[in-house]
Amino acid sequence: MKGATAEEHGKLCADRKRSTERAMQGEAPAVAPAELPEGGEIDLTDLDGCPYYARVLQADLEGLVDRFGQKLPAPHEFEAYCREENLCPYELSKRLAPHARIVTAPYAFFFHPHIRRSLLTWLGVDPARIDLVIDEAHNLPNQLRDLTTVALPQESVRRARAEVAERGDFQLPDGPSASRFLDLVGAAVEELIQALARDDDAVLPPTVFEDALLTALGGTSHRLDTWLGALATWGENLRDERRRERRLPRSWVHTVALTLLSWPQLEPPAYVKVATRLPRPALEAYALDASAAARPIRDCHLSVHLSGTLSPLEEYRDSLGLGPESRTLDVPSHFPPENRKFLYDPTVTTRFEDLKSDPRAITRLADRLVEVLQTLPVKTAVFFPSFELMHKVLEAGLQSQLPGNVFIEYHKIPMGDLWRSVEGWKKDPEGTILIGVAGGRLSEGIDYPDEELEAVVMVGIPYPRPTAKREALRRFLDAKTGRGWQYTVDAPAQRAILQATGRMIRSENDRGIAILLDRRAPAFASVLPGLAPIDDLAKVTHAFYGRRARWSSKASRAPVGPAPRRTPSTGGNGI
């Protein structure tokens, strides 16, 4: 089951549930063991049904509603209870949901069309009865763009070709063999990526992919659709066969065929087609219009969208197509303003042109960062605009001078390992410096209350990496709102700054200093109250933090986190 998608898991689970229901209705022999060990696990390999689902069907639902209604369990408490009672927590959640007034779920449960239909069925409500609350709403537009983007990775075509070779080649109606067809598709995809995507990505000329396929295959668009239909049918039969064998109901041929069938319909202005190298070589129809996937919001009775970094509110409203009649409310923080100080250094910058033209710019940046860190007698987070710049500054002298117990994040560290390492660093009295990237998991997904973090240093302004997709999005929003640059460049940088600097202030009692090492910082003065250039930093930190002992570079030890890998970076948002 490793690597299975939610859809594949769902198909196999549905089969087990149907078998369980038939057995309980006497239509099939019951194969689930009558007695289940307390908190034990059952090997489901040779069972038609699912004993955990059977226990849910047999459970005293009214009693459970009363139990959990009196004391709402935390997720881990609910899971522990289900494990002890041999109940499926997912199926039990679905049966309890209609009895709840408030249901929380990930975005996909509401915005993925198929899952939303299921959710509404489980709840037994019409959308017009739903009051929708979207938390951390600043993430939603990009989530919806990703949800509706269609990709054709090189690896998928390669796996489809291998699938045909494994199962046996076959002839397409009045056309080439399936293997020959997939060979030509793979060659066309690879040629476009190699020819166009010299950097991260590049926009495809109109119909260039379709024309390349038709030229190579010597057919018409109608014949191409016929061949793709035959491939899709073959793949669907393979998925059904694997499902009957209780294997993952997966077919790469089916996936590639459906992607190619949908490709001609994914046209401007809602989509832009690109060839990408990172994070994987692929052709993509990148969704520019998040408002299409946001339509279910308008079916609800009302919706409330909130985030500590939702500003500019107009950008969010326009991206989702909520309309000018939507009411906006900017609520100032109720935390004491004197508990947070914003400073910036006008002597350095991470501007790309400056770093490229000055061979000593990185070294000076590293030296200046060391000077700043040595004046901060508290646990400090350092956030870079990208992994690439982080590696360069570490290698330019920063890593050898880091004091105490340091955590350095590297690209693609598993979330579990990351969480455990950071929790260890937070509790370690010798923990001094936390290093990561703006817009990543350390700077947005984790809280550091009280003295776990009392200073943030941002090395540069986290402007998003320029790519063909971002430029296409800028042009799209320019045509739609006239504010393309503000919405695609300034607003993401502003949110990344506020998210990162907000890590140290999680309650009215938290205090901290945020320092931006970049002379461009005044561009964001409107959202950084009291922003001032660094004068005598040692004097400022002494007045703010009192007489705390400063870290000594002589106490340097190896980082508590894994050292950064020397691999190509995917940019500031590539965690």
C-alpha positions in Angstrom: 0.0 0.0 0.0 3.0 2.3 0.3 2.7 5.3 -2.0 -1.0 4.8 -2.7 -3.2 7.8 -3.4 -6.3 8.6 -1.4 -8.4 7.4 -4.4 -6.6 4.0 -4.5 -6.9 3.5 -0.8 -10.6 4.5 -1.0 -11.3 1.9 -3.7 -9.8 -1.0 -1.7 -11.5 0.2 1.5 -14.8 0.4 -0.2 -14.5 -3.2 -1.3 -13.8 -4.3 2.3 -16.7 -2.3 3.6 -19.1 -3.9 1.0 -18.0 -7.4 2.0 -18.4 -6.5 5.7 -22.0 -5.2 5.1 -22.9 -8.3 3.1 -21.6 -10.6 5.8 -23.5 -8.7 8.5 -26.7 -9.0 6.5 -26.2 -12.7 6.1 -25.6 -12.5 2.3 -22.0 -13.8 2.7 -20.1 -15.8 5.2 -18.7 -13.7 8.0 -15.0 -13.8 7.9 -14.1 -11.2 10.5 -13.0 -12.8 13.8 -15.7 -12.7 16.4 -13.3 -11.7 19.1 -10.7 -9.0 18.6 -7.7 -8.6 20.9 -7.8 -5.4 23.0 -5.8 -2.8 21.1 -4.5 -5.6 18.9 -4.0 -5.4 15.1 -5.5 -7.9 12.6 -3.8 -9.0 9.4 -6.4 -8.1 6.8 -4.5 -9.8 3.9 -6.7 -12.9 3.8 -10.0 -11.3 5.0 -12.8 -10.2 2.6 -14.2 -7.7 5.1 -12.8 -5.4 7.7 -13.3 -6.2 11.4 -12.7 -2.6 12.4 -15.5 -1.3 10.2 -17.7 -4.1 11.5 -17.1 -2.9 15.0 -18.2 0.6 13.9 -21.5 -0.7 12.5 -22.1 -2.6 15.7 -21.2 0.3 18.0 -23.7 2.1 20.3 -23.7 5.3 18.3 -26.0 7.2 20.7 -23.8 6.3 23.6 -20.7 7.5 21.7 -22.4 10.8 20.7 -23.2 11.4 24.4 -19.6 10.4 25.4 -17.8 12.7 23.0 -20.4 15.4 23.3 -19.7 15.8 27.1 -15.9 15.8 26.6 -14.6 16.6 23.2 -11.4 14.5 22.6 -8.3 15.7 21.0 -7.4 13.9 17.8 -4.8 11.7 19.5 -7.2 10.8 22.3 -9.9 9.9 19.8 -7.4 7.7 17.9 -6.3 6.0 21.1 -9.9 5.2 22.1 -10.6 3.7 18.7 -7.4 1.6 18.8 -8.4 0.3 22.3 -11.9 -0.5 21.1 -10.8 -1.9 17.7 -12.9 0.8 15.9 -11.9 2.4 12.6 -11.4 6.1 13.6 -12.1 7.4 10.1 -15.4 5.5 9.7 -16.5 6.4 13.2 -15.7 10.1 12.5 -18.0 10.0 9.5 -20.9 8.4 11.5 -20.5 11.0 14.3 -20.2 14.0 12.0 -24.0 14.4 11.3 -24.5 14.8 15.1 -22.0 17.7 15.3 -22.6 21.4 14.9 -19.0 22.1 14.0 -16.8 19.9 11.8 -13.2 20.6 11.0 -11.4 19.1 8.0 -8.5 19.8 5.6 -9.1 22.0 2.6 -9.4 19.0 0.3 -12.6 17.7 2.0 -14.4 20.8 0.9 -12.7 21.9 -2.3 -12.0 18.6 -4.1 -15.3 17.9 -6.0 -15.5 14.2 -5.4 -14.6 14.4 -1.7 -16.9 17.4 -1.1 -19.9 15.4 -2.5 -19.0 12.6 0.0 -18.6 15.0 2.9 -22.0 16.6 2.3 -23.6 13.2 2.1 -22.0 12.2 5.4 -23.1 15.4 7.0 -26.6 15.1 5.6 -26.8 18.8 4.8 -27.2 21.1 1.9 -24.4 23.7 1.2 -26.9 26.5 1.9 -27.0 25.4 5.5 -23.2 25.5 6.0 -21.4 28.4 7.7 -17.9 28.0 6.3 -14.9 29.1 8.3 -11.5 29.0 6.4 -8.5 29.2 8.8 -5.0 30.1 7.6 -6.9 31.5 4.6 -3.7 33.0 3.0 -2.8 29.5 1.8 -6.1 28.9 0.0 -5.5 30.5 -3.4 -2.3 28.6 -4.1 -3.9 25.4 -2.8 -6.7 25.8 -5.2 -4.4 26.5 -8.1 -2.4 23.3 -7.3 -5.6 21.4 -7.0 -6.7 22.2 -10.5 -3.3 22.1 -12.2 -2.8 19.1 -14.5 0.7 17.7 -15.0 2.2 15.1 -17.3 5.5 14.1 -15.7 8.2 12.3 -17.7 8.3 9.6 -15.1 4.6 8.9 -15.5 5.0 8.3 -19.3 8.1 6.0 -18.5 6.0 4.0 -16.0 3.1 3.7 -18.5 5.6 2.3 -21.1 6.9 -0.2 -18.6 3.4 -1.2 -17.7 2.6 -2.1 -21.3 5.8 -4.0 -21.6 5.0 -6.0 -18.4 1.4 -6.8 -19.4 1.9 -7.3 -23.1 1.9 -4.9 -26.0 -1.3 -4.3 -28.1 -2.4 -2.5 -31.2 -4.4 0.7 -31.1 -7.3 0.9 -33.6 -5.9 1.6 -37.1 -2.8 3.0 -35.5 0.5 2.2 -33.8 1.1 -0.2 -31.0 0.6 1.0 -27.5 4.4 0.8 -26.8 5.2 2.8 -29.9 2.6 5.5 -29.0 4.0 5.9 -25.5 7.5 6.0 -26.9 6.5 9.0 -29.1 4.7 10.7 -26.2 7.8 10.3 -24.0 10.1 11.6 -26.7 7.9 14.7 -27.3 7.7 15.5 -23.6 11.5 15.1 -23.2 12.3 17.2 -26.3 10.1 20.1 -25.2 11.6 20.1 -21.7 15.1 20.0 -23.0 14.6 22.6 -25.6 12.6 25.2 -23.6 13.0 24.8 -19.9 16.6 25.9 -19.6 16.0 27.2 -16.0 13.1 26.2 -13.8 10.3 26.3 -16.4 9.2 27.9 -19.6 5.9 28.7 -21.3 5.0 26.3 -24.2 4.0 27.9 -27.5 0.3 27.4 -28.3 -0.5 23.8 -29.5 3.2 22.9 -29.7 2.8 19.6 -27.8 -0.3 18.6 -29.7 1.3 19.4 -33.0 4.4 17.4 -32.1 2.3 14.4 -31.3 0.3 14.6 -34.5 3.4 15.0 -36.6 5.2 12.1 -34.9 2.1 9.8 -35.1 1.0 10.9 -38.6 -2.6 11.1 -37.5 -5.5 13.6 -37.0 -6.8 14.9 -33.7 -9.9 12.7 -34.1 -7.7 9.6 -34.4 -5.5 10.7 -31.5 -8.6 10.9 -29.3 -9.6 7.4 -30.5 -6.2 6.0 -29.5 -6.3 7.7 -26.2 -9.7 6.3 -25.5 -8.4 2.8 -26.2 -5.5 3.3 -23.9 -7.8 4.7 -21.1 -10.1 1.6 -21.5 -7.1 -0.7 -21.3 -5.9 1.1 -18.2 -9.3 1.0 -16.5 -9.5 -2.8 -17.1 -6.1 -3.2 -15.6 -7.2 -1.1 -12.5 -10.3 -3.3 -12.1 -8.2 -6.5 -12.4 -5.7 -5.3 -9.8 -8.5 -4.3 -7.5 -10.0 -7.8 -7.7 -6.5 -9.2 -6.8 -6.5 -6.8 -3.8 -3.5 -4.9 -5.2 -3.4 -1.2 -5.7 -6.0 -0.3 -8.4 -3.4 1.7 -10.3 -2.6 2.1 -14.0 -0.1 4.6 -15.3 -1.4 4.1 -18.8 -4.9 5.1 -17.6 -3.4 8.2 -15.9 -1.4 9.3 -19.0 -4.3 8.7 -21.4 -6.8 10.8 -19.3 -4.2 13.6 -18.9 -3.7 13.8 -22.7 -7.4 13.7 -23.4 -8.0 16.7 -21.1 -4.9 18.6 -22.4 -6.6 20.5 -25.3 -9.4 21.8 -23.0 -7.0 23.5 -20.6 -6.6 26.7 -22.4 -6.0 30.4 -21.6 -6.9 32.6 -19.9 -7.6 30.1 -17.0 -4.5 28.0 -17.8 -0.9 28.4 -19.0 1.0 25.5 -20.3 4.6 25.1 -19.3 7.6 22.8 -19.4 9.2 22.4 -16.0 12.5 21.0 -14.7 11.8 21.4 -11.0 10.6 19.8 -8.8 10.3 17.1 -11.6 10.6 17.2 -15.4 7.0 17.5 -16.7 4.6 19.4 -18.9 2.0 21.2 -16.9 -1.2 23.0 -17.5 -0.9 25.4 -14.6 -4.2 26.8 -13.3 -4.1 30.6 -13.0 -7.7 31.1 -12.0 -8.3 30.1 -8.4 -11.8 31.5 -8.5 -13.1 28.5 -10.5 -12.2 26.0 -7.7 -13.5 28.5 -5.1 -17.1 28.5 -6.4 -18.3 26.1 -3.7 -17.7 28.9 -1.2 -20.5 30.9 -2.7 -22.9 28.0 -2.4 -22.7 28.2 1.4 -24.9 30.2 3.7 -21.9 32.4 4.6 -18.2 32.2 4.8 -15.6 33.7 7.1 -11.9 33.8 6.0 -9.2 34.5 8.6 -5.5 34.6 8.9 -2.9 36.7 10.7 -1.3 37.4 7.4 -4.3 37.7 5.0 -3.5 41.4 4.1 -3.8 42.7 1.4 -7.4 41.7 1.7 -8.3 42.9 -1.8 -5.8 40.5 -3.3 -7.3 37.5 -1.5 -10.8 38.6 -2.4 -10.0 39.1 -6.0 -8.0 35.9 -6.4 -11.0 33.8 -5.2 -13.5 35.9 -7.1 -15.5 36.6 -3.9 -16.8 39.9 -5.4 -16.5 43.5 -4.2 -19.6 43.1 -2.0 -17.6 40.8 0.3 -16.9 42.6 3.6 -13.3 43.0 4.8 -12.1 43.6 8.3 -8.5 44.4 9.3 -8.2 43.7 13.0 -5.0 45.0 14.7 -3.1 42.8 17.1 -4.1 43.1 20.7 -0.6 42.1 21.8 1.3 45.0 23.5 3.2 46.8 20.6 6.2 47.5 22.9 6.8 43.7 23.1 8.0 43.6 19.6 10.7 45.7 17.9 11.5 45.8 14.1 15.0 46.7 12.9 16.7 46.6 9.5 20.3 46.8 8.3 20.8 49.4 5.5 24.3 48.2 4.7 23.6 44.8 3.2 21.2 43.3 0.7 20.4 39.9 -1.0 19.3 41.6 -4.2 20.2 39.1 -7.0 22.0 41.6 -9.2 24.2 42.8 -6.2 25.1 39.3 -5.1 26.0 38.3 -8.7 28.2 41.4 -9.4 30.1 41.4 -6.2 32.2 38.3 -5.5 32.6 39.2 -1.8 28.9 40.0 -1.1 28.2 36.6 0.3 31.2 36.7 2.7 30.2 40.1 3.9 26.7 38.9 4.4 27.9 36.0 6.5 30.2 38.2 8.6 27.4 40.7 9.2 25.0 37.8 10.3 27.6 36.5 12.7 28.0 40.0 14.2 24.2 40.3 14.7 23.8 36.8 16.2 26.6 37.5 18.7 24.6 40.5 20.1 21.4 38.4 20.6 21.5 36.7 24.1 18.3 34.7 23.3 17.1 31.8 21.2 17.1 33.1 17.7 15.7 31.9 14.3 17.5 32.8 11.1 15.4 32.6 7.9 16.9 32.9 4.4 14.9 33.5 1.1 16.1 30.2 -0.3 18.1 27.0 0.5 20.6 28.0 -2.1 21.5 31.3 -0.4 21.4 29.5 3.0 24.1 27.0 1.8 26.3 29.7 0.4 26.2 31.8 3.5 26.9 28.8 5.7 29.9 27.8 3.5 31.1 31.4 3.5 32.0 31.3 7.2 28.7 31.2 9.1 28.7 27.5 10.0 32.1 27.6 11.6 31.1 30.4 14.0 27.7 29.2 15.1 27.5 29.0 18.9 26.0 26.4 21.1 23.4 23.8 19.9 22.2 24.8 16.4 19.5 23.3 14.2 19.9 23.6 10.5 17.1 22.5 8.2 17.9 20.9 4.9 15.8 20.2 1.9 13.2 17.3 2.0 13.8 16.4 5.7 10.8 14.2 6.6 8.2 16.1 8.7 8.4 13.6 11.6 12.2 14.0 11.9 11.9 17.7 11.6 9.3 18.0 14.3 11.3 15.8 16.7 14.5 17.6 16.1 13.0 21.1 16.6 11.2 20.0 19.8 14.5 18.8 21.1 16.2 22.1 20.2 13.4 24.1 21.9 13.8 22.2 25.2 17.6 22.2 25.1 19.0 25.0 27.3 22.1 25.0 25.0 19.9 25.5 21.9 20.8 28.8 20.4 20.2 29.2 16.6 17.5 27.7 14.4 18.2 28.1 10.6 15.6 27.6 7.8 13.9 29.4 4.9 11.1 31.9 4.8 7.9 30.5 3.6 8.8 27.0 4.8 7.7 24.7 7.7 10.0 26.2 10.3 8.8 29.8 9.6 5.1 29.1 9.2 4.0 25.7 10.6 5.5 25.7 14.1 4.9 27.8 17.2 7.7 28.9 19.6 6.1 30.4 22.7 7.7 32.1 25.7 11.5 31.7 25.7 11.6 29.0 23.0 12.2 31.9 20.5 12.8 35.5 21.3 14.5 36.9 18.2 14.1 36.4 14.4 16.7 37.4 11.8 15.6 37.5 8.2 18.5 37.4 5.7 17.1 39.4 2.8 13.6 39.9 1.5 11.8 36.7 0.6 10.5 37.7 -2.8 9.2 34.6 -4.6 11.6 33.1 -7.1 10.9 34.4 -10.7 9.5 31.6 -12.9 7.5 31.4 -16.1 4.4 30.3 -14.1 4.7 33.3 -11.7 5.1 35.7 -14.6 2.0 34.2 -16.3 0.1 34.6 -13.1 1.2 38.2 -12.9 -0.1 38.9 -16.4 -3.4 37.1 -15.6 -4.0 39.1 -12.4 -2.9 42.3 -14.2 -5.6 41.8 -16.8 -8.1 40.9 -14.1 -7.3 43.4 -11.4 -4.6 45.8 -12.6 -2.4 44.7 -9.6 -0.5 41.8 -10.9 3.0 42.8 -9.5 1.6 43.7 -6.1 -0.4 40.4 -5.9 2.3 38.0 -7.1 5.5 39.6 -5.8 5.0 42.1 -3.0 2.1 40.3 -1.3 3.8 36.9 -1.0 7.0 38.5 0.3 5.0 40.5 2.9 3.2 37.4 4.1 6.4 35.5 4.4 8.0 38.3 6.5 5.0 38.5 8.8 4.7 34.7 9.2 8.4 34.4 10.0 8.6 37.3 12.4 5.4 36.3 14.0 6.9 33.0 15.2 8.3 34.7 18.3 5.1 36.4 19.4 2.4 33.9 20.2 0.8 35.5 23.3 0.5 38.9 25.0 3.4 38.0 27.2 5.9 37.1 24.5 8.6 39.6 23.5 11.2 39.7 20.7 13.3 41.6 18.2 13.0 41.0 14.4 15.9 42.1 12.3 15.8 42.3 8.5 19.3 42.2 6.9 18.4 44.1 3.7 18.2 47.7 2.8 14.9 47.2 0.9 13.0 46.5 4.2 11.4 50.0 4.3 9.2 48.9 1.4 7.3 46.9 4.1 7.3 49.6 6.8 3.5 49.8 6.7 3.2 46.3 8.2 6.3 46.5 10.4 5.4 49.0 13.1 8.2 51.2 14.2 10.7 49.8 11.7 14.0 51.5 12.2 17.6 51.1 10.9 20.1 49.4 13.2 22.2 51.9 15.1 23.9 50.4 18.2 22.5 46.9 18.2 24.3 45.8 21.3 22.8 48.8 23.2 19.3 48.0 21.9 19.5 44.3 22.8 20.8 45.1 26.2 17.9 47.5 26.9 15.4 45.1 25.5 16.6 41.7 27.0 18.4 42.9 30.1 21.6 41.4 31.4 21.5 37.9 29.8 24.7 36.1 28.9 25.6 36.2 25.3 26.5 33.1 23.3 30.2 32.6 22.8 31.5 31.5 19.5 34.1 29.4 21.4 31.3 27.2 22.6 30.5 26.1 19.0 29.4 22.5 18.5 28.0 20.4 15.7 24.5 21.4 14.7 21.7 19.4 16.3 19.9 19.1 13.0 21.3 17.5 9.8 23.9 19.5 8.0 22.6 21.1 4.7 23.0 18.9 1.7 24.8 20.3 -1.3 22.1 19.7 -3.8 20.4 22.1 -6.2 17.8 24.3 -4.4 14.2 24.6 -5.5 13.9 28.1 -4.1 12.4 29.7 -1.0 9.1 27.8 -1.0 10.6 24.5 -1.9 10.4 22.7 1.4 
